Amino acid sequence: MNESTLVSQHLTSEGIVVWTRCSCGRLRMDLIPHAGSRRLTAGPCPHGTSQR
C-alpha cells in the first residue's frame, strides 16, 4: 500500500496548497481551488494514486 505523509498545507488566494510526501520520498503538490475548479497536481508519484 502506498502511504502519503502530509508535509504542509497553506491557504492562498486561489485555494489550498497541500504538500505530501510519498513513502518512496517523492514530493507532491496539490492546489485545491476555492471555486470548485479542477485540482492542479505537480509531482505525482508513479507508485500509487493516493489522494488526500
Contacts in CASP RR format, 6 or more apart in sequence:
PFRMAT RR
TARGET T0000
AUTHOR 0000-0000-0000
METHOD contacts of the structure
MODEL  1
MNESTLVSQHLTSEGIVVWTRCSCGRLRMDLIPHAGSRRLTAGPCPHGTS
QR
2 22 0 8 1.000
2 23 0 8 1.000
2 45 0 8 1.000
2 47 0 8 1.000
2 48 0 8 1.000
2 49 0 8 1.000
2 50 0 8 1.000
3 22 0 8 1.000
3 23 0 8 1.000
3 50 0 8 1.000
4 20 0 8 1.000
4 21 0 8 1.000
4 22 0 8 1.000
4 23 0 8 1.000
4 28 0 8 1.000
4 45 0 8 1.000
4 50 0 8 1.000
4 52 0 8 1.000
5 20 0 8 1.000
5 21 0 8 1.000
5 23 0 8 1.000
6 18 0 8 1.000
6 19 0 8 1.000
6 20 0 8 1.000
6 52 0 8 1.000
7 19 0 8 1.000
7 20 0 8 1.000
7 21 0 8 1.000
7 27 0 8 1.000
8 18 0 8 1.000
8 19 0 8 1.000
9 16 0 8 1.000
9 17 0 8 1.000
9 18 0 8 1.000
9 19 0 8 1.000
10 16 0 8 1.000
10 17 0 8 1.000
12 31 0 8 1.000
14 31 0 8 1.000
14 33 0 8 1.000
14 34 0 8 1.000
15 31 0 8 1.000
15 32 0 8 1.000
15 33 0 8 1.000
15 34 0 8 1.000
16 31 0 8 1.000
16 32 0 8 1.000
17 29 0 8 1.000
17 30 0 8 1.000
17 31 0 8 1.000
17 32 0 8 1.000
18 29 0 8 1.000
18 30 0 8 1.000
18 31 0 8 1.000
18 32 0 8 1.000
18 52 0 8 1.000
19 27 0 8 1.000
19 28 0 8 1.000
19 29 0 8 1.000
20 27 0 8 1.000
20 28 0 8 1.000
20 30 0 8 1.000
20 52 0 8 1.000
21 27 0 8 1.000
21 28 0 8 1.000
22 28 0 8 1.000
22 45 0 8 1.000
22 47 0 8 1.000
22 48 0 8 1.000
22 50 0 8 1.000
23 47 0 8 1.000
24 45 0 8 1.000
24 47 0 8 1.000
26 43 0 8 1.000
26 45 0 8 1.000
27 43 0 8 1.000
28 41 0 8 1.000
28 42 0 8 1.000
28 43 0 8 1.000
28 44 0 8 1.000
28 45 0 8 1.000
29 41 0 8 1.000
29 42 0 8 1.000
29 43 0 8 1.000
30 39 0 8 1.000
30 40 0 8 1.000
30 41 0 8 1.000
30 51 0 8 1.000
30 52 0 8 1.000
31 39 0 8 1.000
31 40 0 8 1.000
31 41 0 8 1.000
32 39 0 8 1.000
33 39 0 8 1.000
33 40 0 8 1.000
END
